[in-house]
Amino acid sequence: MATRRTILTAAAEVIIERGYGGAPISQITARAGVAAWAVYFHFRSKEDLAHGCRPAPRSVPMVL
């Protein structure tokens, strides 16, 4: 789980700095200090990785 979090953190940083299109997997792996296979072990694609960086939606209680 620690590797997955490291990858997500690095991906979020690179995407924030460079935008999605300017954030190659090679730069994300360099920032995270992992090999490319580790990214693809945890995520199916760059798109899947980017979705993992997004915060979970907050549930809003319904008020009747």
N, CA, C, O and CB atoms as a CASP TS submission, in Angstrom:
PFRMAT TS
TARGET T0000
AUTHOR 0000-0000-0000
METHOD Language model
MODEL 1
PARENT N/A
ATOM      1  N   MET     1       0.810  -1.189   0.000  1.00  0.00           N
ATOM      2  CA  MET     1       0.000   0.000   0.000  1.00  0.00           C
ATOM      3  C   MET     1       0.862   1.266   0.000  1.00  0.00           C
ATOM      4  O   MET     1       0.454   2.291  -0.546  1.00  0.00           O
ATOM      5  CB  MET     1      -0.926  -0.009   1.195  1.00  0.00           C
ATOM      6  N   ALA     2       2.045   1.201   0.606  1.00  0.00           N
ATOM      7  CA  ALA     2       2.912   2.376   0.667  1.00  0.00           C
ATOM      8  C   ALA     2       3.369   2.787  -0.728  1.00  0.00           C
ATOM      9  O   ALA     2       3.449   3.977  -1.033  1.00  0.00           O
ATOM     10  CB  ALA     2       4.126   2.100   1.561  1.00  0.00           C
ATOM     11  N   THR     3       3.669   1.805  -1.574  1.00  0.00           N
ATOM     12  CA  THR     3       4.101   2.123  -2.941  1.00  0.00           C
ATOM     13  C   THR     3       2.977   2.804  -3.707  1.00  0.00           C
ATOM     14  O   THR     3       3.213   3.777  -4.424  1.00  0.00           O
ATOM     15  CB  THR     3       4.554   0.846  -3.684  1.00  0.00           C
ATOM     16  N   ARG     4       1.781   2.310  -3.563  1.00  0.00           N
ATOM     17  CA  ARG     4       0.622   2.904  -4.245  1.00  0.00           C
ATOM     18  C   ARG     4       0.447   4.369  -3.821  1.00  0.00           C
ATOM     19  O   ARG     4       0.218   5.238  -4.663  1.00  0.00           O
ATOM     20  CB  ARG     4      -0.669   2.094  -3.933  1.00  0.00           C
ATOM     21  N   ARG     5       0.554   4.634  -2.531  1.00  0.00           N
ATOM     22  CA  ARG     5       0.423   6.014  -2.030  1.00  0.00           C
ATOM     23  C   ARG     5       1.553   6.899  -2.549  1.00  0.00           C
ATOM     24  O   ARG     5       1.326   8.057  -2.899  1.00  0.00           O
ATOM     25  CB  ARG     5       0.414   6.029  -0.488  1.00  0.00           C
ATOM     26  N   THR     6       2.750   6.364  -2.598  1.00  0.00           N
ATOM     27  CA  THR     6       3.891   7.115  -3.116  1.00  0.00           C
ATOM     28  C   THR     6       3.652   7.492  -4.572  1.00  0.00           C
ATOM     29  O   THR     6       3.916   8.625  -4.977  1.00  0.00           O
ATOM     30  CB  THR     6       5.192   6.297  -2.979  1.00  0.00           C
ATOM     31  N   ILE     7       3.153   6.546  -5.356  1.00  0.00           N
ATOM     32  CA  ILE     7       2.862   6.801  -6.768  1.00  0.00           C
ATOM     33  C   ILE     7       1.760   7.850  -6.902  1.00  0.00           C
ATOM     34  O   ILE     7       1.876   8.771  -7.711  1.00  0.00           O
ATOM     35  CB  ILE     7       2.450   5.496  -7.483  1.00  0.00           C
ATOM     36  N   LEU     8       0.704   7.717  -6.122  1.00  0.00           N
ATOM     37  CA  LEU     8      -0.398   8.682  -6.178  1.00  0.00           C
ATOM     38  C   LEU     8       0.062  10.088  -5.807  1.00  0.00           C
ATOM     39  O   LEU     8      -0.333  11.061  -6.449  1.00  0.00           O
ATOM     40  CB  LEU     8      -1.526   8.246  -5.248  1.00  0.00           C
ATOM     41  N   THR     9       0.884  10.197  -4.788  1.00  0.00           N
ATOM     42  CA  THR     9       1.401  11.496  -4.374  1.00  0.00           C
ATOM     43  C   THR     9       2.244  12.116  -5.479  1.00  0.00           C
ATOM     44  O   THR     9       2.079  13.289  -5.812  1.00  0.00           O
ATOM     45  CB  THR     9       2.225  11.363  -3.091  1.00  0.00           C
ATOM     46  N   ALA    10       3.152  11.318  -6.049  1.00  0.00           N
ATOM     47  CA  ALA    10       4.007  11.813  -7.127  1.00  0.00           C
ATOM     48  C   ALA    10       3.175  12.215  -8.339  1.00  0.00           C
ATOM     49  O   ALA    10       3.420  13.257  -8.948  1.00  0.00           O
ATOM     50  CB  ALA    10       5.040  10.751  -7.524  1.00  0.00           C
ATOM     51  N   ALA    11       2.199  11.395  -8.685  1.00  0.00           N
ATOM     52  CA  ALA    11       1.343  11.700  -9.834  1.00  0.00           C
ATOM     53  C   ALA    11       0.580  13.000  -9.614  1.00  0.00           C
ATOM     54  O   ALA    11       0.504  13.833 -10.516  1.00  0.00           O
ATOM     55  CB  ALA    11       0.360  10.549 -10.093  1.00  0.00           C
ATOM     56  N   ALA    12       0.025  13.178  -8.441  1.00  0.00           N
ATOM     57  CA  ALA    12      -0.722  14.403  -8.140  1.00  0.00           C
ATOM     58  C   ALA    12       0.187  15.623  -8.259  1.00  0.00           C
ATOM     59  O   ALA    12      -0.210  16.640  -8.829  1.00  0.00           O
ATOM     60  CB  ALA    12      -1.338  14.332  -6.726  1.00  0.00           C
ATOM     61  N   GLU    13       1.393  15.528  -7.727  1.00  0.00           N
ATOM     62  CA  GLU    13       2.331  16.653  -7.794  1.00  0.00           C
ATOM     63  C   GLU    13       2.682  17.004  -9.245  1.00  0.00           C
ATOM     64  O   GLU    13       2.655  18.171  -9.633  1.00  0.00           O
ATOM     65  CB  GLU    13       3.612  16.323  -7.009  1.00  0.00           C
ATOM     66  N   VAL    14       3.010  15.984 -10.033  1.00  0.00           N
ATOM     67  CA  VAL    14       3.410  16.217 -11.423  1.00  0.00           C
ATOM     68  C   VAL    14       2.229  16.750 -12.239  1.00  0.00           C
ATOM     69  O   VAL    14       2.396  17.665 -13.045  1.00  0.00           O
ATOM     70  CB  VAL    14       3.954  14.915 -12.055  1.00  0.00           C
ATOM     71  N   ILE    15       1.055  16.188 -12.036  1.00  0.00           N
ATOM     72  CA  ILE    15      -0.127  16.642 -12.778  1.00  0.00           C
ATOM     73  C   ILE    15      -0.472  18.080 -12.401  1.00  0.00           C
ATOM     74  O   ILE    15      -0.839  18.868 -13.271  1.00  0.00           O
ATOM     75  CB  ILE    15      -1.332  15.713 -12.504  1.00  0.00           C
ATOM     76  N   ILE    16      -0.361  18.433 -11.134  1.00  0.00           N
ATOM     77  CA  ILE    16      -0.627  19.811 -10.713  1.00  0.00           C
ATOM     78  C   ILE    16       0.384  20.757 -11.356  1.00  0.00           C
ATOM     79  O   ILE    16       0.015  21.835 -11.822  1.00  0.00           O
ATOM     80  CB  ILE    16      -0.577  19.934  -9.168  1.00  0.00           C
ATOM     81  N   GLU    17       1.648  20.362 -11.382  1.00  0.00           N
ATOM     82  CA  GLU    17       2.703  21.213 -11.945  1.00  0.00           C
ATOM     83  C   GLU    17       2.609  21.360 -13.460  1.00  0.00           C
ATOM     84  O   GLU    17       2.781  22.457 -13.993  1.00  0.00           O
ATOM     85  CB  GLU    17       4.055  20.655 -11.583  1.00  0.00           C
ATOM     86  N   ARG    18       2.334  20.253 -14.156  1.00  0.00           N
ATOM     87  CA  ARG    18       2.463  20.236 -15.608  1.00  0.00           C
ATOM     88  C   ARG    18       1.164  20.019 -16.366  1.00  0.00           C
ATOM     89  O   ARG    18       1.138  20.149 -17.589  1.00  0.00           O
ATOM     90  CB  ARG    18       3.414  19.187 -15.994  1.00  0.00           C
ATOM     91  N   GLY    19       0.081  19.689 -15.661  1.00  0.00           N
ATOM     92  CA  GLY    19      -1.162  19.341 -16.326  1.00  0.00           C
ATOM     93  C   GLY    19      -1.142  17.876 -16.734  1.00  0.00           C
ATOM     94  O   GLY    19      -0.082  17.258 -16.828  1.00  0.00           O
ATOM     95  N   TYR    20      -2.324  17.332 -16.974  1.00  0.00           N
ATOM     96  CA  TYR    20      -2.427  15.902 -17.303  1.00  0.00           C
ATOM     97  C   TYR    20      -1.631  15.547 -18.556  1.00  0.00           C
ATOM     98  O   TYR    20      -0.881  14.571 -18.562  1.00  0.00           O
ATOM     99  CB  TYR    20      -3.892  15.511 -17.498  1.00  0.00           C
ATOM    100  N   GLY    21      -1.793  16.335 -19.612  1.00  0.00           N
ATOM    101  CA  GLY    21      -1.112  16.051 -20.869  1.00  0.00           C
ATOM    102  C   GLY    21       0.397  16.213 -20.804  1.00  0.00           C
ATOM    103  O   GLY    21       1.122  15.614 -21.598  1.00  0.00           O
ATOM    104  N   GLY    22       0.873  17.017 -19.866  1.00  0.00           N
ATOM    105  CA  GLY    22       2.311  17.248 -19.738  1.00  0.00           C
ATOM    106  C   GLY    22       2.963  16.433 -18.638  1.00  0.00           C
ATOM    107  O   GLY    22       4.080  16.724 -18.211  1.00  0.00           O
ATOM    108  N   ALA    23       2.258  15.413 -18.186  1.00  0.00           N
ATOM    109  CA  ALA    23       2.764  14.584 -17.082  1.00  0.00           C
ATOM    110  C   ALA    23       3.006  13.157 -17.564  1.00  0.00           C
ATOM    111  O   ALA    23       2.153  12.289 -17.376  1.00  0.00           O
ATOM    112  CB  ALA    23       1.769  14.587 -15.891  1.00  0.00           C
ATOM    113  N   PRO    24       4.153  12.906 -18.180  1.00  0.00           N
ATOM    114  CA  PRO    24       4.416  11.544 -18.652  1.00  0.00           C
ATOM    115  C   PRO    24       4.661  10.580 -17.480  1.00  0.00           C
ATOM    116  O   PRO    24       5.125  10.982 -16.413  1.00  0.00           O
ATOM    117  CB  PRO    24       5.628  11.538 -19.600  1.00  0.00           C
ATOM    118  N   ILE    25       4.346   9.336 -17.700  1.00  0.00           N
ATOM    119  CA  ILE    25       4.567   8.304 -16.682  1.00  0.00           C
ATOM    120  C   ILE    25       6.031   8.297 -16.246  1.00  0.00           C
ATOM    121  O   ILE    25       6.328   8.066 -15.074  1.00  0.00           O
ATOM    122  CB  ILE    25       4.157   6.909 -17.218  1.00  0.00           C
ATOM    123  N   SER    26       6.944   8.547 -17.180  1.00  0.00           N
ATOM    124  CA  SER    26       8.371   8.534 -16.837  1.00  0.00           C
ATOM    125  C   SER    26       8.700   9.589 -15.779  1.00  0.00           C
ATOM    126  O   SER    26       9.544   9.356 -14.914  1.00  0.00           O
ATOM    127  CB  SER    26       9.222   8.771 -18.095  1.00  0.00           C
ATOM    128  N   GLN    27       8.051  10.726 -15.843  1.00  0.00           N
ATOM    129  CA  GLN    27       8.302  11.764 -14.848  1.00  0.00           C
ATOM    130  C   GLN    27       7.663  11.405 -13.505  1.00  0.00           C
ATOM    131  O   GLN    27       8.216  11.690 -12.443  1.00  0.00           O
ATOM    132  CB  GLN    27       7.769  13.115 -15.343  1.00  0.00           C
ATOM    133  N   ILE    28       6.509  10.786 -13.572  1.00  0.00           N
ATOM    134  CA  ILE    28       5.838  10.339 -12.341  1.00  0.00           C
ATOM    135  C   ILE    28       6.673   9.267 -11.653  1.00  0.00           C
ATOM    136  O   ILE    28       6.844   9.300 -10.434  1.00  0.00           O
ATOM    137  CB  ILE    28       4.416   9.798 -12.650  1.00  0.00           C
ATOM    138  N   THR    29       7.190   8.323 -12.421  1.00  0.00           N
ATOM    139  CA  THR    29       8.003   7.257 -11.820  1.00  0.00           C
ATOM    140  C   THR    29       9.305   7.813 -11.245  1.00  0.00           C
ATOM    141  O   THR    29       9.761   7.372 -10.190  1.00  0.00           O
ATOM    142  CB  THR    29       8.313   6.168 -12.862  1.00  0.00           C
ATOM    143  N   ALA    30       9.900   8.782 -11.942  1.00  0.00           N
ATOM    144  CA  ALA    30      11.131   9.405 -11.431  1.00  0.00           C
ATOM    145  C   ALA    30      10.858  10.106 -10.113  1.00  0.00           C
ATOM    146  O   ALA    30      11.645   9.988  -9.174  1.00  0.00           O
ATOM    147  CB  ALA    30      11.707  10.407 -12.454  1.00  0.00           C
ATOM    148  N   ARG    31       9.759  10.829 -10.031  1.00  0.00           N
ATOM    149  CA  ARG    31       9.400  11.546  -8.798  1.00  0.00           C
ATOM    150  C   ARG    31       9.127  10.557  -7.674  1.00  0.00           C
ATOM    151  O   ARG    31       9.519  10.786  -6.530  1.00  0.00           O
ATOM    152  CB  ARG    31       8.163  12.449  -9.026  1.00  0.00           C
ATOM    153  N   ALA    32       8.452   9.456  -8.002  1.00  0.00           N
ATOM    154  CA  ALA    32       8.093   8.465  -6.977  1.00  0.00           C
ATOM    155  C   ALA    32       9.250   7.548  -6.608  1.00  0.00           C
ATOM    156  O   ALA    32       9.236   6.915  -5.552  1.00  0.00           O
ATOM    157  CB  ALA    32       6.929   7.630  -7.456  1.00  0.00           C
ATOM    158  N   GLY    33      10.258   7.480  -7.486  1.00  0.00           N
ATOM    159  CA  GLY    33      11.383   6.582  -7.224  1.00  0.00           C
ATOM    160  C   GLY    33      11.024   5.122  -7.432  1.00  0.00           C
ATOM    161  O   GLY    33      11.529   4.244  -6.732  1.00  0.00           O
ATOM    162  N   VAL    34      10.148   4.866  -8.401  1.00  0.00           N
ATOM    163  CA  VAL    34       9.731   3.488  -8.706  1.00  0.00           C
ATOM    164  C   VAL    34       9.899   3.218 -10.199  1.00  0.00           C
ATOM    165  O   VAL    34      10.058   4.144 -10.994  1.00  0.00           O
ATOM    166  CB  VAL    34       8.254   3.245  -8.273  1.00  0.00           C
ATOM    167  N   ALA    35       9.863   1.963 -10.561  1.00  0.00           N
ATOM    168  CA  ALA    35       9.926   1.569 -11.964  1.00  0.00           C
ATOM    169  C   ALA    35       8.530   1.661 -12.584  1.00  0.00           C
ATOM    170  O   ALA    35       7.521   1.619 -11.881  1.00  0.00           O
ATOM    171  CB  ALA    35      10.498   0.130 -12.109  1.00  0.00           C
ATOM    172  N   ALA    36       8.495   1.788 -13.904  1.00  0.00           N
ATOM    173  CA  ALA    36       7.212   1.909 -14.607  1.00  0.00           C
ATOM    174  C   ALA    36       6.312   0.708 -14.341  1.00  0.00           C
ATOM    175  O   ALA    36       5.095   0.860 -14.237  1.00  0.00           O
ATOM    176  CB  ALA    36       7.445   2.059 -16.111  1.00  0.00           C
ATOM    177  N   TRP    37       6.892  -0.478 -14.230  1.00  0.00           N
ATOM    178  CA  TRP    37       6.050  -1.655 -13.996  1.00  0.00           C
ATOM    179  C   TRP    37       5.271  -1.525 -12.693  1.00  0.00           C
ATOM    180  O   TRP    37       4.166  -2.055 -12.579  1.00  0.00           O
ATOM    181  CB  TRP    37       6.905  -2.926 -13.970  1.00  0.00           C
ATOM    182  N   ALA    38       5.840  -0.818 -11.697  1.00  0.00           N
ATOM    183  CA  ALA    38       5.144  -0.658 -10.418  1.00  0.00           C
ATOM    184  C   ALA    38       3.877   0.181 -10.599  1.00  0.00           C
ATOM    185  O   ALA    38       2.855  -0.086  -9.966  1.00  0.00           O
ATOM    186  CB  ALA    38       6.076  -0.003  -9.372  1.00  0.00           C
ATOM    187  N   VAL    39       3.948   1.193 -11.462  1.00  0.00           N
ATOM    188  CA  VAL    39       2.759   2.010 -11.738  1.00  0.00           C
ATOM    189  C   VAL    39       1.687   1.131 -12.368  1.00  0.00           C
ATOM    190  O   VAL    39       0.526   1.164 -11.959  1.00  0.00           O
ATOM    191  CB  VAL    39       3.104   3.212 -12.673  1.00  0.00           C
ATOM    192  N   TYR    40       2.084   0.345 -13.368  1.00  0.00           N
ATOM    193  CA  TYR    40       1.114  -0.481 -14.080  1.00  0.00           C
ATOM    194  C   TYR    40       0.673  -1.710 -13.279  1.00  0.00           C
ATOM    195  O   TYR    40      -0.322  -2.348 -13.625  1.00  0.00           O
ATOM    196  CB  TYR    40       1.696  -0.922 -15.400  1.00  0.00           C
ATOM    197  N   PHE    41       1.394  -2.039 -12.229  1.00  0.00           N
ATOM    198  CA  PHE    41       0.941  -3.090 -11.314  1.00  0.00           C
ATOM    199  C   PHE    41      -0.259  -2.584 -10.512  1.00  0.00           C
ATOM    200  O   PHE    41      -1.202  -3.330 -10.248  1.00  0.00           O
ATOM    201  CB  PHE    41       2.094  -3.533 -10.359  1.00  0.00           C
ATOM    202  N   HIS    42      -0.209  -1.301 -10.127  1.00  0.00           N
ATOM    203  CA  HIS    42      -1.263  -0.718  -9.294  1.00  0.00           C
ATOM    204  C   HIS    42      -2.378  -0.045 -10.096  1.00  0.00           C
ATOM    205  O   HIS    42      -3.505   0.068  -9.612  1.00  0.00           O
ATOM    206  CB  HIS    42      -0.659   0.282  -8.353  1.00  0.00           C
ATOM    207  N   PHE    43      -2.073   0.400 -11.314  1.00  0.00           N
ATOM    208  CA  PHE    43      -3.039   1.145 -12.123  1.00  0.00           C
ATOM    209  C   PHE    43      -3.017   0.626 -13.555  1.00  0.00           C
ATOM    210  O   PHE    43      -1.951   0.323 -14.090  1.00  0.00           O
ATOM    211  CB  PHE    43      -2.733   2.663 -12.091  1.00  0.00           C
ATOM    212  N   ARG    44      -4.189   0.523 -14.176  1.00  0.00           N
ATOM    213  CA  ARG    44      -4.293   0.007 -15.540  1.00  0.00           C
ATOM    214  C   ARG    44      -3.744   0.961 -16.588  1.00  0.00           C
ATOM    215  O   ARG    44      -3.247   0.532 -17.630  1.00  0.00           O
ATOM    216  CB  ARG    44      -5.723  -0.300 -15.855  1.00  0.00           C
ATOM    217  N   SER    45      -3.836   2.263 -16.308  1.00  0.00           N
ATOM    218  CA  SER    45      -3.441   3.258 -17.296  1.00  0.00           C
ATOM    219  C   SER    45      -3.141   4.580 -16.601  1.00  0.00           C
ATOM    220  O   SER    45      -3.375   4.736 -15.403  1.00  0.00           O
ATOM    221  CB  SER    45      -4.544   3.442 -18.364  1.00  0.00           C
ATOM    222  N   LYS    46      -2.622   5.524 -17.373  1.00  0.00           N
ATOM    223  CA  LYS    46      -2.389   6.867 -16.828  1.00  0.00           C
ATOM    224  C   LYS    46      -3.714   7.495 -16.401  1.00  0.00           C
ATOM    225  O   LYS    46      -3.783   8.194 -15.390  1.00  0.00           O
ATOM    226  CB  LYS    46      -1.676   7.768 -17.872  1.00  0.00           C
ATOM    227  N   GLU    47      -4.750   7.240 -17.174  1.00  0.00           N
ATOM    228  CA  GLU    47      -6.075   7.774 -16.836  1.00  0.00           C
ATOM    229  C   GLU    47      -6.558   7.210 -15.500  1.00  0.00           C
ATOM    230  O   GLU    47      -7.088   7.943 -14.664  1.00  0.00           O
ATOM    231  CB  GLU    47      -7.094   7.446 -17.953  1.00  0.00           C
ATOM    232  N   ASP    48      -6.375   5.915 -15.307  1.00  0.00           N
ATOM    233  CA  ASP    48      -6.761   5.263 -14.054  1.00  0.00           C
ATOM    234  C   ASP    48      -5.961   5.862 -12.889  1.00  0.00           C
ATOM    235  O   ASP    48      -6.502   6.089 -11.807  1.00  0.00           O
ATOM    236  CB  ASP    48      -6.531   3.722 -14.141  1.00  0.00           C
ATOM    237  N   LEU    49      -4.684   6.112 -13.123  1.00  0.00           N
ATOM    238  CA  LEU    49      -3.835   6.734 -12.111  1.00  0.00           C
ATOM    239  C   LEU    49      -4.344   8.133 -11.771  1.00  0.00           C
ATOM    240  O   LEU    49      -4.432   8.493 -10.597  1.00  0.00           O
ATOM    241  CB  LEU    49      -2.374   6.800 -12.597  1.00  0.00           C
ATOM    242  N   ALA    50      -4.677   8.914 -12.781  1.00  0.00           N
ATOM    243  CA  ALA    50      -5.185  10.270 -12.547  1.00  0.00           C
ATOM    244  C   ALA    50      -6.493  10.246 -11.758  1.00  0.00           C
ATOM    245  O   ALA    50      -6.712  11.092 -10.892  1.00  0.00           O
ATOM    246  CB  ALA    50      -5.394  10.998 -13.881  1.00  0.00           C
ATOM    247  N   HIS    51      -7.356   9.285 -12.055  1.00  0.00           N
ATOM    248  CA  HIS    51      -8.612   9.172 -11.298  1.00  0.00           C
ATOM    249  C   HIS    51      -8.331   8.826  -9.837  1.00  0.00           C
ATOM    250  O   HIS    51      -9.065   9.247  -8.942  1.00  0.00           O
ATOM    251  CB  HIS    51      -9.533   8.102 -11.929  1.00  0.00           C
ATOM    252  N   GLY    52      -7.279   8.068  -9.603  1.00  0.00           N
ATOM    253  CA  GLY    52      -6.903   7.721  -8.230  1.00  0.00           C
ATOM    254  C   GLY    52      -6.415   8.909  -7.427  1.00  0.00           C
ATOM    255  O   GLY    52      -6.454   8.889  -6.197  1.00  0.00           O
ATOM    256  N   CYS    53      -5.954   9.944  -8.113  1.00  0.00           N
ATOM    257  CA  CYS    53      -5.457  11.159  -7.450  1.00  0.00           C
ATOM    258  C   CYS    53      -6.571  12.061  -6.964  1.00  0.00           C
ATOM    259  O   CYS    53      -6.367  12.895  -6.083  1.00  0.00           O
ATOM    260  CB  CYS    53      -4.568  11.932  -8.385  1.00  0.00           C
ATOM    261  N   ARG    54      -7.746  11.893  -7.540  1.00  0.00           N
ATOM    262  CA  ARG    54      -8.859  12.769  -7.167  1.00  0.00           C
ATOM    263  C   ARG    54      -9.362  12.412  -5.783  1.00  0.00           C
ATOM    264  O   ARG    54      -9.406  11.234  -5.428  1.00  0.00           O
ATOM    265  CB  ARG    54     -10.001  12.671  -8.192  1.00  0.00           C
ATOM    266  N   PRO    55      -9.743  13.411  -4.993  1.00  0.00           N
ATOM    267  CA  PRO    55     -10.272  13.107  -3.665  1.00  0.00           C
ATOM    268  C   PRO    55     -11.629  12.401  -3.766  1.00  0.00           C
ATOM    269  O   PRO    55     -12.395  12.612  -4.706  1.00  0.00           O
ATOM    270  CB  PRO    55     -10.403  14.397  -2.833  1.00  0.00           C
ATOM    271  N   ALA    56     -11.888  11.587  -2.798  1.00  0.00           N
ATOM    272  CA  ALA    56     -13.172  10.875  -2.745  1.00  0.00           C
ATOM    273  C   ALA    56     -14.281  11.884  -2.526  1.00  0.00           C
ATOM    274  O   ALA    56     -14.108  12.846  -1.777  1.00  0.00           O
ATOM    275  CB  ALA    56     -13.180   9.795  -1.618  1.00  0.00           C
ATOM    276  N   PRO    57     -15.424  11.674  -3.175  1.00  0.00           N
ATOM    277  CA  PRO    57     -16.536  12.607  -2.967  1.00  0.00           C
ATOM    278  C   PRO    57     -17.030  12.536  -1.522  1.00  0.00           C
ATOM    279  O   PRO    57     -17.064  11.470  -0.906  1.00  0.00           O
ATOM    280  CB  PRO    57     -17.694  12.300  -3.945  1.00  0.00           C
ATOM    281  N   ARG    58     -17.397  13.661  -1.022  1.00  0.00           N
ATOM    282  CA  ARG    58     -17.926  13.713   0.334  1.00  0.00           C
ATOM    283  C   ARG    58     -19.427  13.444   0.287  1.00  0.00           C
ATOM    284  O   ARG    58     -20.142  13.918  -0.596  1.00  0.00           O
ATOM    285  CB  ARG    58     -17.626  15.089   1.002  1.00  0.00           C
ATOM    286  N   SER    59     -19.862  12.688   1.243  1.00  0.00           N
ATOM    287  CA  SER    59     -21.310  12.446   1.289  1.00  0.00           C
ATOM    288  C   SER    59     -21.958  13.608   2.041  1.00  0.00           C
ATOM    289  O   SER    59     -21.470  14.065   3.074  1.00  0.00           O
ATOM    290  CB  SER    59     -21.645  11.063   1.981  1.00  0.00           C
ATOM    291  N   VAL    60     -23.040  14.049   1.498  1.00  0.00           N
ATOM    292  CA  VAL    60     -23.788  15.151   2.086  1.00  0.00           C
ATOM    293  C   VAL    60     -25.089  14.588   2.629  1.00  0.00           C
ATOM    294  O   VAL    60     -25.865  13.988   1.885  1.00  0.00           O
ATOM    295  CB  VAL    60     -24.052  16.291   1.047  1.00  0.00           C
ATOM    296  N   PRO    61     -25.334  14.775   3.920  1.00  0.00           N
ATOM    297  CA  PRO    61     -26.572  14.231   4.466  1.00  0.00           C
ATOM    298  C   PRO    61     -27.777  14.956   3.869  1.00  0.00           C
ATOM    299  O   PRO    61     -27.766  16.170   3.664  1.00  0.00           O
ATOM    300  CB  PRO    61     -26.581  14.345   6.004  1.00  0.00           C
ATOM    301  N   MET    62     -28.797  14.179   3.604  1.00  0.00           N
ATOM    302  CA  MET    62     -30.026  14.753   3.073  1.00  0.00           C
ATOM    303  C   MET    62     -30.807  15.384   4.219  1.00  0.00           C
ATOM    304  O   MET    62     -30.961  14.790   5.286  1.00  0.00           O
ATOM    305  CB  MET    62     -30.881  13.676   2.342  1.00  0.00           C
ATOM    306  N   VAL    63     -31.281  16.559   3.986  1.00  0.00           N
ATOM    307  CA  VAL    63     -32.096  17.245   4.966  1.00  0.00           C
ATOM    308  C   VAL    63     -33.507  17.313   4.392  1.00  0.00           C
ATOM    309  O   VAL    63     -33.732  17.857   3.311  1.00  0.00           O
ATOM    310  CB  VAL    63     -31.527  18.678   5.302  1.00  0.00           C
ATOM    311  N   LEU    64     -34.430  16.758   5.124  1.00  0.00           N
ATOM    312  CA  LEU    64     -35.823  16.766   4.651  1.00  0.00           C
ATOM    313  C   LEU    64     -36.634  17.825   5.332  1.00  0.00           C
ATOM    314  O   LEU    64     -37.824  17.968   5.051  1.00  0.00           O
ATOM    315  CB  LEU    64     -36.472  15.422   4.871  1.00  0.00           C
TER
END
